[in-house]
Amino acid sequence: MNKTALHNAHINLGAKMVNFSDWEMPISYTSLIEEHHAVRNGAGIFDVSHMSVFDFNGGDQVAFFERIFANDIKKISNDNKAIYGALLNEKGGILDDLIIYHAGDKFRLVSNCSTREQNRQWYEKHAVEFGVEVVERSDMGILAIQGPDAFNKILSIKEMNPQVKNLPSFGCMFDGDKLYARTGYTGEDGLELIVPSRDISQLWDQALSLGCVPIGLGARDTLRLEAGLNLYGNDMTIDNHPYESNLGWTIDMTDQNRQFIGKEALLSIDQTKSQKIVGIILRDKGVLRAGYEINHDRGKGLVLSGSYSPTLQSSIGLARVDQGYPKHGKVMIRNKVLNIDFVSPRFLERGKISK
């Protein structure tokens, strides 16, 4: 079982540990609901060092990313910014979703832990053509500090570069080998700190002393669900293409000469007939879970992710459904037909309930 550099710190805080893709990770420290509200109302800190980090050396890195990445890397190749998008196979299936960061003359990439080996082999396979060296940074860890009070805490950390306060959304900057990015997975403002593992304990301890609340994977999931953010393996897999996974906005075909992997397959898809991911709210007593079947007047669907929402105080979920869905539908839970409303998958905007 893999462990992050903060494993002992989690144990000392009384965290409940679970197996998450062969990593022993904290699912909660106190309670999911308390930790969820701590992020929505203040500042929470997450150890997400199980994520995969890759750096790249030499060659034509822009051309390499133009080939393997469905979004267009040129959008950030001259800026200190991050870009989100999908890694596709030749059939247009989603191998993974990831963020690529560019600052100065460096690219850094972060993707999911469950796809680490698959992705590394994919990068290395296609990097050869462009003379790019792929460097897996297993010596790095990641902290995420998120919430409306996150930046007040972040700027009080002694080692923190004060220039982070000037970063726009999805802006990033290197400070030596450390990378600071205004990105996150909660729907709140904050910073992700991708730093050498040797530095992570000191940053963690300082953040806790400043009032950041440690947050486990349980609240991380409810926070991302309220924000309408996909989870790879639940809301999209290799068997799904971006248009049926609410990732059409990350597919950039502006440059007709750019032949990224999966492009031809995507061009053959009739988007008007693709299913799409929507938000659902359960209007009867119960809890939405992955795999529950949905029916509406014009088709069917399936719950992908579901949980109780501490903010909405309702059971919510993400579901892939046939197009033409009305405002209301039905879900089958334990042989009972219950009522659901179809809504925007982004239930919250910066912690506020979407209208």
C-alpha positions in Angstrom: 0.0 0.0 0.0 1.4 3.4 -1.0 1.5 6.1 1.6 2.0 9.9 1.3 4.7 11.8 3.2 1.9 13.0 5.6 0.7 9.5 6.5 1.8 9.7 10.1 0.3 13.2 10.5 -3.0 11.8 9.4 -2.8 9.0 11.9 -1.9 11.4 14.7 -4.9 13.5 13.9 -7.2 10.5 14.3 -8.0 10.1 10.6 -10.0 7.2 9.4 -7.8 5.6 6.7 -9.1 3.8 3.6 -7.6 2.1 0.5 -8.0 4.5 -2.4 -6.4 3.1 -5.6 -3.7 1.3 -3.6 -3.0 4.5 -1.5 -3.8 4.6 2.2 -5.6 7.9 2.5 -7.8 9.7 5.1 -11.5 9.5 4.3 -12.3 11.8 7.3 -10.9 13.2 10.5 -14.1 14.2 12.3 -17.2 13.9 10.2 -17.8 14.4 6.5 -20.4 17.1 7.0 -18.3 19.1 9.5 -15.3 18.9 7.1 -17.5 19.9 4.1 -18.9 23.0 5.9 -15.4 23.9 7.0 -14.4 24.3 3.3 -17.5 26.1 2.2 -17.3 28.5 5.2 -13.6 28.9 5.9 -10.5 27.1 4.7 -9.7 23.4 4.5 -6.5 21.6 3.6 -6.3 18.4 1.6 -3.4 16.0 1.2 -3.7 14.9 -2.4 -0.2 13.6 -2.9 -1.6 10.4 -4.3 -2.1 12.3 -7.6 0.4 11.7 -10.4 2.9 14.4 -11.3 5.0 14.5 -14.4 7.6 17.0 -15.7 9.0 17.1 -19.3 12.5 17.9 -20.6 13.8 18.8 -24.0 12.4 18.3 -27.5 9.3 20.0 -28.9 7.0 19.9 -25.9 4.3 22.1 -27.5 4.0 19.8 -30.5 3.9 16.8 -28.1 1.0 18.2 -26.1 -0.8 19.3 -29.3 -0.7 15.6 -30.3 -1.8 13.9 -27.1 -4.1 16.5 -25.6 -7.6 17.3 -26.9 -7.5 20.9 -25.7 -5.0 23.1 -27.4 -1.8 23.7 -25.4 -1.0 26.8 -27.4 -3.6 28.6 -25.2 -1.1 28.6 -22.4 2.3 28.0 -24.0 3.2 31.7 -23.7 1.5 32.3 -20.3 1.8 31.3 -16.7 -1.4 29.4 -16.7 -3.0 25.9 -16.4 -5.3 24.2 -18.8 -7.8 21.4 -18.1 -8.7 18.7 -20.7 -8.8 15.1 -21.7 -6.4 12.4 -22.8 -8.1 10.4 -25.5 -7.4 7.1 -27.3 -7.8 6.7 -31.0 -11.5 5.9 -30.6 -12.1 9.1 -28.7 -12.5 7.3 -25.4 -11.3 9.2 -22.3 -8.1 7.7 -20.9 -8.0 10.3 -18.2 -8.7 14.0 -17.4 -5.8 16.1 -16.3 -4.4 19.6 -15.8 -1.3 20.8 -17.6 0.6 23.8 -16.0 3.0 26.1 -17.9 5.1 28.8 -16.2 8.4 30.2 -17.4 9.7 27.6 -19.8 8.4 24.6 -17.9 5.4 22.3 -18.3 4.1 20.1 -15.4 1.2 17.7 -15.6 -1.1 16.3 -12.9 -3.5 13.4 -13.5 -5.3 10.7 -11.5 -3.5 8.1 -9.4 -5.5 5.2 -10.7 -4.3 5.8 -14.2 -0.6 6.5 -13.3 1.0 3.5 -15.1 -1.3 3.7 -18.1 -0.6 7.4 -18.5 3.2 7.1 -18.0 3.4 4.5 -20.8 1.2 6.6 -23.0 3.3 9.8 -22.5 6.5 7.9 -23.1 5.2 6.1 -26.2 4.3 9.4 -27.9 7.1 11.6 -26.5 9.7 9.7 -28.6 8.5 11.3 -31.8 9.0 14.8 -30.4 12.3 14.2 -28.6 10.7 14.8 -25.2 11.8 13.2 -22.0 9.0 12.2 -19.6 10.0 12.5 -15.9 7.7 11.0 -13.3 7.9 13.1 -10.1 7.3 10.6 -7.4 9.3 12.9 -5.1 6.6 15.5 -5.2 3.5 15.9 -3.0 0.4 18.1 -3.4 -1.5 20.1 -0.9 -4.8 21.9 -1.7 -6.0 24.8 0.5 -9.5 25.7 -0.5 -12.4 27.9 0.8 -13.4 31.5 1.0 -10.8 32.2 3.6 -8.1 30.1 1.9 -6.0 33.0 0.6 -5.8 34.7 4.0 -4.3 31.5 5.4 -2.0 30.9 2.5 -0.5 34.3 2.6 0.3 33.8 6.3 2.5 30.8 5.6 6.1 31.9 6.2 7.6 30.2 3.1 4.8 31.3 0.8 5.8 33.5 -2.1 3.6 36.6 -1.7 3.2 36.8 -5.5 0.6 34.0 -5.4 -1.9 36.6 -4.4 -1.7 38.0 -7.9 -2.5 34.7 -9.6 -5.8 34.7 -11.6 -8.0 31.7 -11.7 -6.0 28.9 -13.4 -2.9 31.0 -13.1 0.3 29.3 -11.8 3.9 30.1 -11.0 7.1 28.2 -10.2 9.1 29.0 -7.1 12.2 26.9 -7.7 10.8 23.3 -8.0 7.6 24.3 -6.2 4.5 25.0 -8.3 1.7 27.1 -7.0 -1.6 27.1 -8.9 -5.0 28.8 -8.4 -6.8 25.6 -9.2 -8.8 23.1 -7.1 -11.5 20.4 -7.0 -14.1 22.0 -4.6 -15.7 24.8 -6.4 -14.1 27.2 -4.0 -11.2 29.6 -4.4 -7.8 28.5 -3.2 -4.4 27.2 -4.2 -2.8 23.9 -5.0 0.8 23.5 -3.9 2.8 20.9 -5.8 6.0 20.7 -3.9 8.9 18.3 -3.0 7.7 15.8 -0.4 10.4 16.9 2.0 8.8 20.3 2.3 5.2 19.1 2.7 5.1 18.4 6.5 6.2 21.9 7.4 3.6 23.5 5.1 0.9 21.2 6.4 1.8 22.0 10.1 1.8 25.8 9.4 -1.6 25.6 7.6 -3.1 23.7 10.6 -1.6 26.2 13.0 -3.3 29.0 11.0 -6.7 27.4 11.3 -7.0 25.4 8.1 -9.1 22.3 8.8 -7.8 18.9 7.6 -10.2 17.4 5.0 -10.6 13.8 3.9 -11.6 12.2 0.7 -15.2 11.9 1.9 -15.8 15.6 2.0 -13.6 16.1 -1.1 -16.2 14.0 -3.0 -19.3 15.9 -1.8 -17.6 19.2 -2.5 -16.6 18.3 -6.1 -20.1 16.8 -6.6 -21.8 20.1 -5.6 -19.5 21.9 -7.9 -20.4 19.6 -10.8 -16.9 18.3 -11.3 -16.4 14.9 -12.9 -14.7 12.0 -11.1 -12.8 9.7 -13.5 -13.9 6.2 -13.1 -17.4 7.3 -12.0 -18.7 10.0 -14.3 -16.5 9.1 -17.3 -14.3 6.1 -18.3 -12.4 4.9 -21.4 -15.9 3.8 -22.7 -17.1 7.4 -22.8 -16.3 10.2 -25.2 -16.1 13.9 -24.1 -19.4 15.0 -25.6 -21.4 12.7 -23.4 -19.2 13.6 -20.4 -19.7 17.4 -20.4 -16.2 17.9 -21.7 -17.1 19.1 -25.1 -15.9 22.6 -24.1 -12.4 21.2 -23.7 -12.2 19.9 -27.2 -10.4 22.5 -29.4 -10.6 22.0 -33.1 -9.9 25.7 -34.0 -6.6 24.7 -35.6 -7.8 22.5 -38.4 -4.2 21.3 -39.1 -3.8 20.0 -35.5 -4.2 16.2 -35.5 -4.7 15.3 -31.9 -5.3 11.6 -30.9 -9.0 10.9 -31.0 -9.9 13.8 -33.3 -11.1 11.7 -36.2 -13.3 9.6 -34.0 -14.8 12.7 -32.4 -15.6 14.2 -35.8 -17.8 11.2 -36.6 -20.0 11.7 -33.5 -23.4 13.2 -33.9 -23.5 15.5 -30.8 -27.2 16.1 -31.2 -27.8 12.4 -30.4 -25.2 12.0 -27.6 -26.3 11.5 -24.0 -25.2 14.2 -21.6 -24.4 14.6 -18.0 -27.0 16.6 -15.9 -27.5 17.3 -12.3 -30.3 15.6 -10.4 -32.0 16.3 -7.1 -34.0 13.6 -5.3 -37.3 15.0 -4.2 -38.3 11.9 -2.1 -36.7 10.3 0.9 -33.6 8.3 -0.1 -30.0 8.7 -1.3 -28.8 8.6 -4.9 -26.1 6.2 -5.7 -24.1 5.2 -8.8 -25.9 2.7 -11.0 -29.5 3.6 -10.2 -31.7 3.7 -13.4 -33.4 6.8 -14.5 -36.4 7.3 -16.7 -38.0 10.4 -18.2 -40.6 11.1 -20.9 -38.2 11.0 -23.7 -35.6 8.4 -22.7 -33.5 6.8 -20.0 -30.4 7.4 -18.0 -28.1 6.2 -15.2 -26.8 7.8 -12.0 -23.0 8.2 -12.2 -22.3 9.8 -8.8 -24.6 10.4 -5.9 -24.5 11.6 -2.3 -26.1 13.7 0.3 -25.3 17.4 -0.2 -24.6 19.1 3.1 -25.1 22.5 1.4 -28.4 21.8 -0.3 -29.5 19.4 2.4 -30.8 17.0 -0.3 -29.6 14.0 -2.1 -27.9 15.0 -5.4 -26.2 13.3 -8.2 -24.7 13.5 -11.7 -26.4 11.3 -14.3 -25.9 10.5 -18.0 -29.3 10.8 -19.7 -30.8 10.8 -23.2 -31.3 14.3 -24.6 -34.7 15.9 -24.6 -35.2 15.4 -20.8 -37.9 17.5 -19.2 -37.7 19.2 -15.8 -38.7 16.0 -13.9 -38.0 12.3 -14.0 -38.0 9.1 -12.1 -35.2 7.0 -10.4 -35.5 3.4 -9.2 -34.1 3.0 -5.7 -34.5 -0.4 -4.0 -37.5 -1.3 -6.2 -39.2 2.0 -5.5 -39.8 4.6 -8.1 -38.9 8.1 -6.7 -39.1 11.6 -8.1 -36.1 13.6 -9.3 -35.6 17.1 -10.8 -33.1 17.6 -13.6 -30.9 20.7 -13.0 -27.6 22.1 -13.9 -24.7 19.8 -13.0 -23.1 22.8 -11.3 -25.2 22.9 -8.2 -23.1 25.6 -6.6 -21.1 28.6 -7.9 -18.3 29.6 -5.5 -20.2 28.0 -2.6 -23.5 29.7 -3.5 -26.5 27.7 -4.7 -27.0 28.1 -8.5 -30.2 29.7 -9.7 
